[in-house]
Amino acid sequence: MKMSQKGSTEASVIVCAHNEEKYVRKCLSSILNAVSKIDSEIVFVADRCTDNTVEMARKLGVTNVIEKKWKKMEKQLC
């Protein structure tokens, strides 16, 4: 992801995911390819993932990851 010299962003892409380990590589690779020539940012929002979704996003170079984790009480209710 490139930033302009002025620090402005031409595109922001928000990806929301819950246990998408199987698909996250293809999704993010496609997005990264599409925005490779413009100033962009990817915001990856992981909602209570229990698989390797977050780790895979980070491996692919996504640095803006918002991770919602389970609280102890929420786990007991499910």
Steps between C-alpha positions, in 0.01 A plus 500: 500500500644832396433837652533822305766754583232719655383215722152490347315180422310451173318185614417331826384141489329350803492120524283338766564136581397222734691172470589552133830314507402307188428814294702788649812446288309517170293797619793709622723409206229620264457827690875560524534444125210736423637788709871448435533809280313747718545643848292268714443342835335176607316481830446138601230444762503152653190411700575235762704279269604167647707386202808647328317780317680782683843342472453449125394862450812619681720261299364655182612843620184649648614720788169663597324210674212552741439183693189440710560211739262286700437601858484221755127556562417497128665161455290353779178622341567337162 
